Amino acid sequence: MRKIEIKSLVSVFKVSNIEKSIAWYKNWLGEPDVIPMDGVAEYQLSSNSWLQLSCEEKDSIETSSIVVGVEDINQTKKTLDECGIKTSEIIDYEVVLVFDVFDIDGNKITFAKEV
């Protein structure tokens, strides 16, 4: 039994250059849904989930990862490939199919389809 109710989820990716990162994400997510302040851009991935890009003024950026559930793994991969986004091969783990992409700062986005 959960002790708290989760209303939404925001994943934060640290990026080294907000303009270059927005350009990369724009290829497949379009324009950010919100730019709340300088150095920050937010994409609403679903009704209660967000991806926030936050510019980090450091020599090295600590990378993060997220897993994004999709309905059609093959179509998702094809769409990203057509957008010029480098994708890994689809791996079949018997209960889930997955593939990865990495943004320009090395943040990993895993796309997953339950089977």
C-alpha positions, 0 to 999 in steps of 0.5 A: 500500500502506498503511503503517498499519491504521486501526481506527476513526474519530472525527469531532469537532464543536465545539458551543457548548451540549452540552445543546442539541446533544444535543437536536438530535441526539436527534431523529434519532440518539437518545440519545448512546451514551456521555457520557464526561465533562462537555461531551462526548457520543458517537454510534456511527454504525457499528461503527467510526465515531463522532461526538463532540460537544465543548462549546467555551467560545468566542465563535465555534465553528470548524465541521466537516463529515463525509460519511455513507454511506447505503443509501437517500438518499431514505428518509434524507432523508424520515426527517430531514424527518419528524424536523424536521431541515432538509435541502437538496435531493438533488444528483445528481453522476452517481457519487453522490447527496448532500444536506446538513444543518447542526446548530445550530452550523453543522457540516455533515453530508453524506449520500451514496449511491453510484450 
